[in-house]
Amino acid sequence: MKIPRGMTEEQVIATINKVAARYAHKFKFGYYEAEDIKQEAFIIAMEALDRYDETRPLENFLALRVHRFL
């Protein structure tokens, strides 16, 4: 996992969880539980960290990546 400069691993995970929780409730549908969507969003965000451009806010970067795949 790529840790952005100036952040700890815990801060990165907290940001990912915040983004994942936001999208889990927006994209909950059918038989998918919010927790399932949250876990999928977390995985998508973790994989996207390798492409993170540190000139942009992390939360915005992750939200765009999660929204694109959900």
C-alpha positions as CSV (number, residue, x, y, z in Angstrom):
1,M,0.0,0.0,0.0
2,K,1.4,3.4,-1.0
3,I,1.2,5.8,1.9
4,P,1.0,9.5,0.8
5,R,3.6,11.8,2.3
6,G,2.6,13.4,5.5
7,M,0.0,10.7,6.3
8,T,0.1,7.6,8.5
9,E,-1.3,4.2,7.5
10,E,-4.1,4.8,10.0
11,Q,-5.1,8.1,8.4
12,V,-5.1,6.6,4.9
13,I,-7.3,3.7,6.1
14,A,-9.6,6.1,7.9
15,T,-10.0,8.2,4.7
16,I,-10.7,5.0,2.6
17,N,-13.3,3.9,5.1
18,K,-15.0,7.3,5.0
19,V,-15.2,7.2,1.2
20,A,-16.3,3.6,1.2
21,A,-19.1,4.2,3.7
22,R,-20.4,7.2,1.7
23,Y,-20.7,5.2,-1.4
24,A,-22.0,2.0,0.2
25,H,-25.3,3.6,1.1
26,K,-25.7,5.4,-2.2
27,F,-25.1,2.2,-4.3
28,K,-27.0,-0.3,-2.1
29,F,-29.5,-2.1,-4.2
30,G,-31.1,-5.4,-4.7
31,Y,-29.7,-8.1,-2.6
32,Y,-26.4,-6.4,-2.0
33,E,-25.9,-5.4,1.6
34,A,-24.3,-2.0,2.4
35,E,-21.4,-3.9,4.0
36,D,-20.7,-5.8,0.8
37,I,-20.6,-2.6,-1.2
38,K,-18.3,-1.0,1.5
39,Q,-15.9,-3.9,1.3
40,E,-15.8,-3.7,-2.5
41,A,-15.2,0.1,-2.4
42,F,-12.4,-0.4,0.1
43,I,-10.6,-2.9,-2.2
44,I,-11.0,-0.5,-5.2
45,A,-9.6,2.4,-3.2
46,M,-6.6,0.3,-1.9
47,E,-5.8,-0.7,-5.4
48,A,-6.0,2.9,-6.7
49,L,-3.5,4.2,-4.1
50,D,-0.6,3.2,-6.4
51,R,-1.8,5.8,-9.0
52,Y,-2.4,8.5,-6.4
53,D,-1.1,12.0,-7.4
54,E,-0.1,13.7,-4.2
55,T,-1.0,17.1,-5.6
56,R,-4.7,16.3,-5.2
57,P,-6.7,15.7,-2.1
58,L,-6.7,12.0,-1.2
59,E,-10.4,11.9,-0.4
60,N,-11.4,13.4,-3.8
61,F,-9.0,11.0,-5.7
62,L,-10.5,8.0,-4.0
63,A,-14.1,9.1,-4.4
64,L,-13.6,9.4,-8.1
65,R,-12.0,5.9,-8.4
66,V,-14.7,4.3,-6.2
67,H,-17.6,6.0,-8.0
68,R,-16.2,4.9,-11.4
69,F,-16.3,1.2,-10.5
70,L,-19.5,1.0,-8.5
